[in-house]
């Protein structure tokens, strides 16, 4: 079966799933396989549950009939189908990648654009070789914009996504120490994330570039269309408004390019400033009114353990447990240290940090660097959880995992305390709160 023929089936059944637990009547089931699973084994069951067709690359022992569509490789077919679907659209496709802040930026940009246009975007963090094509295939014919998040942990990955996303616009949020093991070190991170800029450069696209970053300024050279944002010298600029700021939330004053005034966000952390600024820049470039930009950003509330502010038992808890790498961990600690509280503040602040993953040979040194940073401030209490934090010397509380830390926190009975809880996804630091 050709991709064109499969696309005709997709047009009649425009909902694609790869997990039978999420299947609805009339869906197309793609039987993906990996090191620990083989979707082909569930293809007949998918049909029994109501799938219109199942796309397979291994013939089942029995059943299925003519509703089984055999292809050479299910994953490649999924990606080729996404490319075919993408080519049906003549609208902006905005790709977002970076070491930190991808999902927050994606959600802010989506919030701003969807205030004015019908905009489709990545759900949750479906930003890998499976999630990106599924997101593209979720874009309906009525779309006016699409915002696609791209995650990566090795070189050539972003380039592969661009080949079937065909982005017209791109954002690299930042370049930091994330997935060092897969990328082969900091220079590998720059090269891997820079593949988005390479695509835009080669295909006449537009880049939104953070001018505060020397790396991004350098990497974006030669792109035909560049729109800049930052704290100064950009097409769109803004700063943190310290005078009006809540003791927890980030307030951003737009200083050039828009007349929104001070935007009172529901996000914590100075590190979210560039994420707000690029959302303003995207909105302005596509003629979203200042009033709608202001309203969209103010109404956005982070979820899924991303810079969430939780108030419990008089405690202010910043839960930032979705992911962590040396760059984001350092930024979170330094921001938390600056957070104004009553008195001198540090006698009311607790750090509960989980280990960082995917750092390769640099992991031990990066964990030692975080311990050294922690030691620059006089915290009320510090608890370090699991991973390489257990393998290095430090004077702080040690816990094997987040459940152990949860038991300690539950018994401690803290009141009127400020806490930062952060760690890599594998640390499951959200469990600390029970």
C-alpha positions in Angstrom: 0.0 0.0 0.0 1.3 3.4 -0.9 1.4 6.4 1.5 -1.2 8.1 -0.7 -3.5 5.1 -0.4 -2.9 5.0 3.3 -3.6 8.7 3.5 -7.0 8.1 1.9 -7.8 5.7 4.8 -6.5 8.3 7.3 -8.8 10.9 5.9 -11.8 8.6 6.7 -10.3 7.7 10.1 -8.3 10.7 11.2 -7.4 9.5 14.7 -4.1 7.6 15.2 -3.2 5.6 18.3 -0.3 3.4 19.2 -1.6 2.1 22.5 -4.7 -0.1 22.7 -5.5 1.4 26.1 -6.2 4.7 24.5 -8.1 3.3 21.5 -11.5 4.6 20.5 -14.0 3.3 17.9 -12.8 4.0 14.4 -9.2 4.8 15.2 -6.1 3.7 13.2 -3.8 1.6 15.2 -0.1 1.7 14.4 1.7 -1.4 15.8 5.0 0.2 16.9 7.7 -1.9 18.5 10.7 -1.3 20.7 13.2 -3.0 22.9 10.6 -4.0 25.4 7.3 -4.2 23.5 5.9 -5.3 20.1 2.6 -3.6 19.1 2.1 -6.3 16.4 1.1 -8.6 19.2 -1.8 -6.4 19.9 -3.0 -5.6 16.4 -5.8 -8.2 16.3 -6.9 -7.1 19.7 -7.0 -3.5 18.5 -9.4 -4.5 15.8 -11.6 -6.3 18.2 -11.7 -3.2 20.4 -13.0 -1.1 17.5 -10.0 0.1 15.5 -10.9 0.6 11.8 -7.5 -0.7 10.7 -4.2 -1.8 12.2 -0.9 -1.0 10.5 1.6 -3.8 11.1 5.0 -5.0 9.9 4.7 -8.6 11.2 1.8 -10.9 10.3 -0.1 -12.2 13.3 -0.6 -15.9 13.7 -4.3 -15.6 13.2 -7.2 -13.2 12.7 -7.3 -9.6 11.4 -8.3 -10.2 7.8 -8.3 -7.3 5.4 -8.3 -4.7 8.1 -4.6 -5.4 8.7 -2.3 -3.2 6.6 1.2 -4.6 6.3 4.1 -2.2 5.7 7.8 -2.6 5.7 8.3 -0.6 8.9 5.5 0.8 11.0 7.4 3.7 12.6 8.8 4.9 9.2 5.3 4.6 7.7 3.9 6.7 10.6 6.5 9.4 9.9 5.9 9.3 6.1 2.2 9.6 6.7 2.9 12.6 8.9 4.9 14.2 6.2 2.2 13.6 3.6 -0.3 15.2 6.0 2.0 18.1 6.7 2.3 18.9 3.0 -1.5 19.5 2.8 -1.1 22.7 4.9 0.1 26.2 3.9 0.2 27.6 7.5 2.9 28.5 9.9 4.4 25.4 11.6 6.5 26.7 14.6 9.0 24.2 16.0 10.4 24.6 19.5 13.4 22.9 21.0 16.1 23.7 23.6 17.8 22.3 26.7 15.3 23.8 29.1 11.8 25.4 29.0 10.6 23.7 25.8 7.2 22.7 27.1 6.5 25.9 29.0 7.4 28.0 25.9 5.2 25.8 23.8 2.3 26.2 26.1 2.8 30.0 26.3 3.1 30.4 22.5 0.0 28.2 22.1 -1.9 30.2 24.6 -1.1 33.5 22.9 -1.8 32.2 19.3 -5.0 30.3 20.2 -6.5 33.6 21.6 -6.8 34.7 18.0 -6.3 31.7 15.7 -7.2 28.0 15.7 -3.9 26.5 16.8 -2.9 22.9 17.3 0.0 21.9 19.4 1.9 19.1 21.1 0.0 17.5 23.9 2.0 17.1 27.1 5.5 16.2 26.2 4.9 14.0 23.1 8.0 15.5 21.6 10.0 12.4 20.4 10.2 10.3 17.2 6.7 9.0 17.9 5.1 12.0 19.5 6.1 14.5 16.8 4.4 12.6 13.9 1.4 11.9 16.1 1.1 15.6 16.8 1.3 16.5 13.1 -1.4 13.9 12.3 -3.6 15.5 15.0 -3.7 18.8 13.1 -7.1 19.2 11.4 -7.9 20.9 8.1 -9.3 24.0 9.9 -5.9 24.7 11.5 -4.4 28.2 11.2 -1.2 27.5 13.2 0.6 24.5 14.5 3.2 24.6 17.4 5.4 21.5 17.6 7.7 20.7 20.5 10.9 18.7 19.6 12.9 17.0 22.3 16.2 15.3 21.6 19.0 13.4 23.4 21.4 12.8 20.5 22.6 14.5 17.3 20.6 14.2 14.1 17.4 13.8 16.0 16.1 17.3 15.5 17.1 17.1 11.9 15.0 14.0 11.4 12.0 15.7 12.9 12.4 18.7 10.6 12.2 16.4 7.6 8.6 15.6 8.2 7.5 18.7 10.3 8.8 21.2 7.6 8.9 24.0 10.1 8.4 27.5 8.8 9.5 29.1 12.1 11.7 28.0 14.9 12.6 28.7 18.5 15.6 27.3 20.4 14.9 28.3 24.0 18.5 27.9 25.2 21.6 25.8 25.1 22.5 24.1 28.4 23.9 21.0 29.9 21.2 18.5 29.1 21.5 14.9 27.8 25.3 15.3 27.8 25.7 11.6 27.5 23.7 11.2 24.3 24.9 14.4 22.6 28.6 13.8 23.5 29.2 16.9 25.6 28.3 20.6 25.5 29.5 21.1 21.9 27.3 18.2 20.9 24.3 19.8 22.5 24.9 23.0 20.5 25.2 21.0 17.3 22.2 18.8 18.0 19.8 21.6 19.0 21.3 23.8 16.2 19.9 21.4 13.6 16.6 23.4 13.9 18.5 26.5 12.8 20.2 24.6 10.1 16.8 23.6 8.7 15.5 27.2 8.8 18.7 28.5 7.2 18.5 26.0 4.3 14.8 26.5 3.7 14.2 30.2 4.1 12.6 30.0 7.5 12.2 32.4 10.3 14.0 32.1 13.7 13.0 33.7 17.0 16.4 34.3 18.7 17.2 35.1 22.3 19.8 37.9 21.9 20.9 37.5 25.5 22.5 34.2 24.5 25.8 34.5 22.7 25.5 30.9 21.6 22.1 31.4 20.0 23.3 34.7 18.3 26.2 32.8 16.8 24.3 29.7 15.9 21.6 31.7 14.1 23.9 33.5 11.7 22.9 33.2 8.1 19.2 32.6 8.7 17.3 34.8 6.3 14.6 36.0 8.7 15.4 36.6 12.4 13.2 38.1 15.0 15.0 38.9 18.3 13.9 39.1 21.9 15.6 39.5 25.2 16.3 42.0 28.0 17.8 44.6 25.7 18.7 45.2 22.1 15.9 43.0 20.7 12.9 43.5 18.5 10.9 42.6 21.7 12.4 43.3 25.1 11.3 43.0 28.7 12.6 42.8 32.3 11.5 41.3 35.6 9.5 43.9 37.5 10.8 43.6 41.1 8.6 46.5 42.4 5.2 44.8 41.7 6.3 41.2 42.0 4.5 38.8 44.2 6.9 37.1 46.6 6.5 33.9 44.5 5.3 34.7 41.0 7.2 36.2 38.1 6.1 39.7 36.9 7.4 40.8 33.5 7.4 44.4 32.2 7.6 44.6 28.4 9.9 47.5 27.6 9.9 47.4 23.8 7.8 46.0 21.0 4.5 45.8 22.8 2.3 47.9 25.1 1.1 45.2 27.4 2.6 46.8 30.5 3.5 44.5 33.4 2.4 40.9 32.9 1.6 39.2 36.2 2.3 35.5 35.5 1.4 32.4 37.5 4.9 31.1 37.1 7.8 31.0 39.5 11.4 31.5 38.5 13.3 34.3 36.8 14.4 31.7 34.3 10.9 31.9 32.8 11.5 35.5 31.6 12.7 34.4 28.1 9.8 32.0 27.7 7.4 34.9 28.3 9.3 37.2 26.0 9.3 34.8 23.1 5.5 34.3 23.5 5.1 38.1 23.3 7.3 38.2 20.2 5.4 35.4 18.4 2.1 37.0 19.2 3.1 40.4 17.9 4.6 39.0 14.8 1.3 37.3 14.0 -0.8 40.3 14.8 -2.3 39.1 18.1 -3.5 42.2 20.0 -1.5 43.4 23.0 -4.6 42.9 25.2 -4.9 39.2 24.2 -1.2 38.6 24.6 -1.4 40.1 28.1 -4.5 38.1 29.0 -3.3 34.8 27.6 0.0 34.9 29.5 -1.6 36.0 32.8 -4.1 33.2 32.6 -1.6 30.5 31.8 -1.0 28.3 34.9 1.8 25.6 34.7 0.9 22.0 35.5 2.5 18.6 35.5 5.2 19.5 38.1 6.6 22.3 36.0 7.4 25.3 38.2 4.2 24.8 40.1 3.5 26.8 43.2 1.7 24.8 45.8 0.5 26.2 49.1 0.0 23.5 51.8 0.0 23.8 55.6 1.2 27.4 55.4 4.2 26.2 53.3 5.1 27.6 49.9 6.3 24.7 47.7 7.8 25.1 44.3 7.4 21.8 42.6 9.7 21.6 39.5 10.1 17.9 39.3 9.4 17.2 35.6 13.0 17.3 34.6 16.5 18.5 35.7 19.9 19.0 34.2 22.9 21.0 35.5 21.7 24.2 33.8 18.1 24.1 35.0 19.1 22.9 38.5 21.5 25.8 38.9 19.0 28.3 37.7 16.3 26.9 40.0 18.6 27.0 43.1 19.8 30.5 42.4 16.3 31.8 41.8 15.1 30.1 45.0 18.0 31.7 46.9 16.9 35.1 45.7 13.3 34.6 46.5 12.3 37.2 49.1 10.7 35.9 52.3 10.3 37.3 55.8 13.5 38.0 57.7 16.8 36.9 56.2 14.9 34.2 54.5 17.3 31.2 54.5 16.1 30.0 57.9 12.8 29.4 56.1 14.0 27.7 53.0 14.4 23.9 52.3 15.9 22.3 49.3 14.8 18.7 48.3 16.7 17.8 45.2 16.7 14.6 43.2 19.6 13.3 41.1 20.2 14.4 37.5 20.1 11.8 34.7 21.8 11.2 31.3 25.0 13.1 32.1 27.4 10.4 31.1 31.0 10.7 32.3 30.4 14.3 33.6 27.7 13.2 36.0 29.8 13.0 39.2 31.4 16.3 38.6 28.1 18.0 37.8 26.6 16.6 41.0 29.6 17.9 42.9 29.2 21.3 41.3 25.5 21.4 42.5 26.6 20.5 46.0 29.2 23.3 45.9 26.5 25.8 44.8 24.2 24.7 47.5 27.0 25.4 50.0 27.1 29.0 49.1 23.8 29.6 50.9 22.7 29.0 54.5 19.6 26.9 54.1 17.3 25.7 56.9 17.6 22.2 55.5 18.8 20.3 52.4 17.9 16.8 51.4 19.6 15.1 48.4 17.9 12.1 46.9 19.3 9.1 45.0 21.6 8.7 42.0 25.0 10.2 42.0 24.1 12.4 45.1 24.5 9.1 47.0 28.0 8.6 45.6 29.6 11.9 46.6 30.5 13.4 49.9 28.3 16.1 51.2 27.0 17.3 54.6 23.3 17.2 53.8 20.5 14.7 54.4 20.6 11.6 52.1 17.7 9.5 50.9 17.7 6.5 48.6 14.6 7.6 46.7 11.7 10.0 46.7 9.6 7.8 48.8 12.2 7.8 51.6 12.3 11.6 51.3 8.5 11.7 51.5 8.4 9.9 54.8 11.0 12.3 56.2 9.0 15.3 55.0 5.7 14.0 56.4 7.2 13.4 59.8 9.1 16.7 59.9 5.8 18.7 60.2 7.2 21.9 58.7 5.0 25.0 58.9 5.4 28.4 57.1 8.4 27.1 55.2 9.5 27.7 51.6 10.5 24.5 49.7 12.1 23.8 46.3 11.5 20.3 45.1 13.4 19.4 41.9 15.0 16.5 40.1 15.1 14.5 36.9 12.0 12.7 35.8 13.6 9.4 36.8 13.8 10.6 40.4 10.0 11.0 40.6 10.4 13.9 43.0 6.6 14.7 42.8 6.2 11.7 45.1 7.9 13.6 47.9 4.6 15.4 48.5 2.8 12.1 48.9 
